[in-house]
Structures are given as C-alpha cells and as structure tokens.
Amino acid sequence: MPADFPPWDRVYAFFRRWRDHALIAEFHDRLRAQVRIRAGRDAEPTAGVIDSQSVKADAVVGSDSRGFDGGKLVNGRKRHVVVDTLGLVLAVMVTSADTGDRAAAEVLLAQVAHAHHRLALIWADGGYTGNLVEYCLAALAVVLAIVKRSDDMHGFVVLPKRWIVERFFAHLMRSRRLVRDFERRTTSAEAMIYWSIIGLMTRRLARPHPQRA
C-alpha cells in the first residue's frame, strides 16, 4: 500500500464489506445514471451489447474457478459483460475460462433484464446464436440481435455496435490490476471491474460541461 494509506488489512476490510454488501455495484450504478443523464440519455438504458473476454489467471487463482479456453488458448478466467450503448457496465460475471458464452449469457441476461426493465435489445456476436435467441425473446422479452461478419470481410473489421464492447475491454486492459486476474474470488474480480469503470465515470463527470451556444 502507498505510505499515506492505512494498513492494508484495514483497507481490505472496507473493500470486503463493500463487496459482500453489493455497495460497490450500487455506487457504480448511481454514477452510471448520472453519466447517462449528462450525455442526454435516459437514466435507464433500452439497448446493450454482450460479449466475453478471457484473461490469464495469476497463481493465486485456484483450480475451482479457472479453466482453459480452447478458442482463445487462455488458461484462466472469463469476464462476461453487458454494456449499454455508451460502453458503461450493466452487469458483469466472472467465471472459469472454459465456461461457454451461451451458458453464462443465459444467467447474465436474466440478471440484466430483471434489473433494467426498459431493456429491449441486446447486440451479440456469432458465439451467442442458437437457443439463446429464442430464450431471450420468450423468457426475458428481450431481442438478441446477432451481428456477424459477412463472408467478404477480411482482416480487422469494425462491426456495428460490436465496437462498443471492444472499446470497453480495451479500457480494462489499461488498468494494471485487470491485465490478468489476480483475485482469489470471482466476486473480487467482478468488483475490480466495477472499480475500473467507476474511475472512468468520475473522470467524465469531473470534466467541465460544454456550454451550449
């Protein structure tokens, strides 16, 4: 810990309390509403984007919450996120890297739909096709729109709406704590993602509001 901080165990006690009582997520959600309103949006979103990111896990991560992602060739954990159209988190879930995207998305989207009743549309990539599309419409009243690459696309292509969540993952990689997963518990890993976006939102809110002509 920096010299001007309290002892690490006292700092961690506060973090653990806030994490276990969902205070970090609540703080994050209140800031997100303020950022959306300042950007001229409604506090509650109507659309979002879902995706996942596999990251290597540190040695402290136990075998009970780590796995091997055969597609990305990553031994570690996977971050499943839903963001709004401003790239702000609506929900996050951390699992072992061998967890399938569709299986995790079914749980995550149910949480998002329960928390955000105005949400009507979610964009996703081709990894979320199949029964998940029908499940979202029938059980959650949410349209899951699949954005795919066409056969004539080659190299790096920016797909509509998909760039929003890719920009979000790029922001996480700028946080030293999130370059890989250093947390023993998945709930701590989720809290660290919220903290990173809290920093992003507080910087946005601290900027002078542009004056209209």
RODO-2510 file (C-alpha; in nm, 4 decimals, decimal comma):
residues 213
     n   res          X          Y          Z
     1     m     0,0000     0,0000     0,0000
     2     p     0,1182     0,3620    -0,0556
     3     a     0,2712     0,5224     0,2523
     4     d    -0,0179     0,7656     0,3009
     5     f    -0,2768     0,4828     0,3059
     6     p    -0,3952     0,2989     0,6188
     7     p    -0,2630    -0,0548     0,6861
     8     w    -0,3553    -0,2952     0,4056
     9     d    -0,5720    -0,5177     0,6234
    10     r    -0,7883    -0,2205     0,7243
    11     v    -0,8275    -0,1128     0,3613
    12     y    -0,9129    -0,4683     0,2589
    13     a    -1,1708    -0,4943     0,5385
    14     f    -1,3587    -0,1997     0,3883
    15     f    -1,3283    -0,3440     0,0370
    16     r    -1,4570    -0,6837     0,1548
    17     r    -1,7516    -0,5237     0,3347
    18     w    -1,8470    -0,3114     0,0343
    19     r    -1,8073    -0,6106    -0,1996
    20     d    -2,0136    -0,8512     0,0091
    21     h    -2,2953    -0,5980     0,0614
    22     a    -2,3027    -0,5014    -0,3090
    23     l    -2,2154    -0,1411    -0,2217
    24     i    -1,9532    -0,1170    -0,4971
    25     a    -2,2103    -0,2167    -0,7590
    26     e    -2,4653     0,0262    -0,6133
    27     f    -2,2144     0,3122    -0,6177
    28     h    -2,1307     0,2216    -0,9772
    29     d    -2,4963     0,2132    -1,0839
    30     r    -2,5682     0,5563    -0,9361
    31     l    -2,2724     0,7050    -1,1200
    32     r    -2,3803     0,5361    -1,4443
    33     a    -2,7223     0,7015    -1,4211
    34     q    -2,5554     1,0419    -1,3746
    35     v    -2,3237     0,9887    -1,6715
    36     r    -2,6143     0,8837    -1,8924
    37     i    -2,8248     1,1858    -1,7925
    38     r    -2,5323     1,4204    -1,8528
    39     a    -2,4903     1,2676    -2,2001
    40     g    -2,8545     1,3444    -2,2776
    41     r    -2,9778     0,9876    -2,2293
    42     d    -3,2400     0,8409    -2,0001
    43     a    -3,1037     0,7033    -1,6740
    44     e    -3,2272     0,3547    -1,7674
    45     p    -3,0955     0,2003    -2,0924
    46     t    -3,3084     0,0356    -2,3603
    47     a    -3,0262    -0,1374    -2,5513
    48     g    -2,6933    -0,3015    -2,4772
    49     v    -2,4124    -0,5229    -2,6045
    50     i    -2,2920    -0,8547    -2,4615
    51     d    -1,9525    -1,0196    -2,5011
    52     s    -1,6827    -1,2050    -2,3085
    53     q    -1,3087    -1,1726    -2,2572
    54     s    -1,0722    -1,4486    -2,1486
    55     v    -0,7718    -1,3432    -1,9401
    56     k    -0,4824    -1,5314    -1,7872
    57     a    -0,5080    -1,6047    -1,4173
    58     d    -0,2363    -1,5497    -1,1605
    59     a    -0,1031    -1,8357    -0,9490
    60     v    -0,3282    -1,7350    -0,6568
    61     v    -0,6398    -1,8302    -0,8586
    62     g    -0,7476    -2,1774    -0,7527
    63     s    -0,8393    -2,4622    -0,9846
    64     d    -1,2031    -2,4394    -0,8745
    65     s    -1,2504    -2,1089    -1,0614
    66     r    -1,0069    -2,1325    -1,3505
    67     g    -1,0155    -2,3258    -1,6761
    68     f    -0,8801    -2,3412    -2,0302
    69     d    -1,0461    -2,1513    -2,3147
    70     g    -0,9684    -2,3661    -2,6185
    71     g    -1,0758    -2,0965    -2,8644
    72     k    -0,8510    -1,8232    -2,7222
    73     l    -0,5865    -2,0632    -2,5830
    74     v    -0,6056    -1,8935    -2,2432
    75     n    -0,5709    -2,0654    -1,9065
    76     g    -0,7563    -1,8502    -1,6574
    77     r    -1,0925    -1,6821    -1,6204
    78     k    -1,3539    -1,5313    -1,8458
    79     r    -1,5273    -1,1945    -1,7999
    80     h    -1,8838    -1,1872    -1,9281
    81     v    -2,0222    -0,8338    -1,9565
    82     v    -2,3257    -0,6452    -2,0790
    83     v    -2,2681    -0,2760    -2,1506
    84     d    -2,5038     0,0000    -2,2620
    85     t    -2,4567     0,1988    -2,5835
    86     l    -2,2210     0,4379    -2,4018
    87     g    -1,9981     0,1449    -2,3066
    88     l    -2,0946     0,1524    -1,9379
    89     v    -2,1453    -0,1699    -1,7430
    90     l    -2,4959    -0,3046    -1,6911
    91     a    -2,3796    -0,6377    -1,5477
    92     v    -2,0616    -0,8419    -1,5146
    93     m    -1,9959    -1,2042    -1,4252
    94     v    -1,6562    -1,3739    -1,3901
    95     t    -1,6281    -1,7492    -1,4469
    96     s    -1,3622    -2,0033    -1,5323
    97     a    -1,2352    -1,9605    -1,8875
    98     d    -1,3852    -2,2910    -2,0021
    99     t    -1,7422    -2,1710    -1,9355
   100     g    -1,9419    -2,1426    -2,2577
   101     d    -2,0591    -1,7984    -2,3668
   102     r    -2,4206    -1,9056    -2,4183
   103     a    -2,4455    -2,0780    -2,0789
   104     a    -2,3095    -1,7739    -1,8970
   105     a    -2,5176    -1,5348    -2,1071
   106     e    -2,8415    -1,7072    -2,0065
   107     v    -2,7698    -1,6297    -1,6409
   108     l    -2,6258    -1,2832    -1,7033
   109     l    -2,9042    -1,1641    -1,9325
   110     a    -3,1666    -1,2780    -1,6822
   111     q    -2,9961    -1,0592    -1,4197
   112     v    -2,9819    -0,7634    -1,6592
   113     a    -3,3457    -0,7955    -1,7654
   114     h    -3,4545    -0,8123    -1,4007
   115     a    -3,2544    -0,5012    -1,3055
   116     h    -3,3303    -0,2936    -1,6170
   117     h    -3,6950    -0,3275    -1,7101
   118     r    -3,6714    -0,0938    -2,0103
   119     l    -3,4049    -0,3041    -2,1793
   120     a    -3,5445    -0,4362    -2,5085
   121     l    -3,2469    -0,5049    -2,7390
   122     i    -2,9065    -0,6695    -2,6925
   123     w    -2,6462    -0,6988    -2,9676
   124     a    -2,4130    -1,0007    -2,9659
   125     d    -2,1637    -1,1789    -3,1885
   126     g    -2,1996    -1,5151    -3,3583
   127     g    -2,0984    -1,7036    -3,0435
   128     y    -2,4412    -1,6380    -2,8929
   129     t    -2,6547    -1,7944    -3,1644
   130     g    -2,8838    -2,0931    -3,1122
   131     n    -3,1488    -2,1454    -2,8471
   132     l    -3,0333    -1,8373    -2,6545
   133     v    -3,2052    -1,6102    -2,9069
   134     e    -3,5400    -1,7809    -2,8528
   135     y    -3,4877    -1,7923    -2,4755
   136     c    -3,4271    -1,4169    -2,4546
   137     l    -3,7392    -1,3359    -2,6515
   138     a    -3,9698    -1,5847    -2,4766
   139     a    -3,8454    -1,5650    -2,1182
   140     l    -3,6979    -1,2156    -2,0933
   141     a    -3,8872    -1,0195    -2,3616
   142     v    -3,5502    -0,9040    -2,4960
   143     v    -3,4431    -0,9208    -2,8610
   144     l    -3,0960    -1,0724    -2,9005
   145     a    -2,9636    -0,9387    -3,2321
   146     i    -2,6650    -1,1278    -3,3731
   147     v    -2,4083    -0,9113    -3,5539
   148     k    -2,1971    -1,1329    -3,7813
   149     r    -1,9075    -1,0797    -4,0179
   150     s    -2,0064    -1,1294    -4,3803
   151     d    -1,8111    -1,3759    -4,5953
   152     d    -1,6491    -1,0976    -4,7993
   153     m    -1,4957    -0,9271    -4,4918
   154     h    -1,1218    -0,9760    -4,4485
   155     g    -0,8768    -0,8643    -4,1801
   156     f    -0,9748    -0,6292    -3,8975
   157     v    -1,3299    -0,5020    -3,9432
   158     v    -1,5260    -0,2734    -3,7116
   159     l    -1,8733    -0,4263    -3,6838
   160     p    -2,1785    -0,2129    -3,5999
   161     k    -2,2395    -0,1897    -3,2219
   162     r    -1,9745    -0,4543    -3,1539
   163     w    -1,7047    -0,1872    -3,1282
   164     i    -1,8727    -0,0533    -2,8134
   165     v    -1,7916    -0,3596    -2,6043
   166     e    -1,4486    -0,3978    -2,7668
   167     r    -1,3671    -0,0432    -2,6552
   168     f    -1,4817    -0,1413    -2,3057
   169     f    -1,2395    -0,4352    -2,2957
   170     a    -0,9612    -0,2079    -2,4216
   171     h    -1,0277     0,0212    -2,1249
   172     l    -0,9995    -0,2727    -1,8830
   173     m    -0,6595    -0,3591    -2,0281
   174     r    -0,5373    -0,0112    -1,9364
   175     s    -0,5960    -0,0948    -1,5690
   176     r    -0,2852    -0,2664    -1,4310
   177     r    -0,4910    -0,4745    -1,1882
   178     l    -0,7036    -0,6118    -1,4754
   179     v    -0,4337    -0,7064    -1,7274
   180     r    -0,4679    -1,0540    -1,5790
   181     d    -0,6850    -1,1954    -1,2993
   182     f    -0,5124    -1,1644    -0,9614
   183     e    -0,8158    -1,2280    -0,7394
   184     r    -0,8750    -1,5414    -0,5343
   185     r    -1,2543    -1,4926    -0,5503
   186     t    -1,4606    -1,4256    -0,8612
   187     t    -1,6660    -1,1707    -0,6664
   188     s    -1,3473    -0,9718    -0,6041
   189     a    -1,2635    -0,9921    -0,9745
   190     e    -1,6086    -0,8534    -1,0571
   191     a    -1,5648    -0,5746    -0,8005
   192     m    -1,2329    -0,4729    -0,9570
   193     i    -1,4048    -0,4325    -1,2939
   194     y    -1,6657    -0,2078    -1,1339
   195     w    -1,3894    -0,0022    -0,9677
   196     s    -1,2171     0,0482    -1,3018
   197     i    -1,5358     0,1805    -1,4630
   198     i    -1,6108     0,3947    -1,1558
   199     g    -1,2803     0,5705    -1,2221
   200     l    -1,3754     0,6210    -1,5864
   201     m    -1,7157     0,7677    -1,4971
   202     t    -1,5856     1,0007    -1,2253
   203     r    -1,3369     1,1446    -1,4760
   204     r    -1,6188     1,2030    -1,7232
   205     l    -1,8328     1,3737    -1,4600
   206     a    -1,5403     1,5902    -1,3471
   207     r    -1,4953     1,7405    -1,6934
   208     p    -1,6461     2,0859    -1,7445
   209     h    -1,9887     2,0567    -1,9008
   210     p    -1,9811     2,2066    -2,2544
   211     q    -2,1813     2,5268    -2,2742
   212     r    -2,4486     2,5430    -2,5406
   213     a    -2,4238     2,8309    -2,7855
***
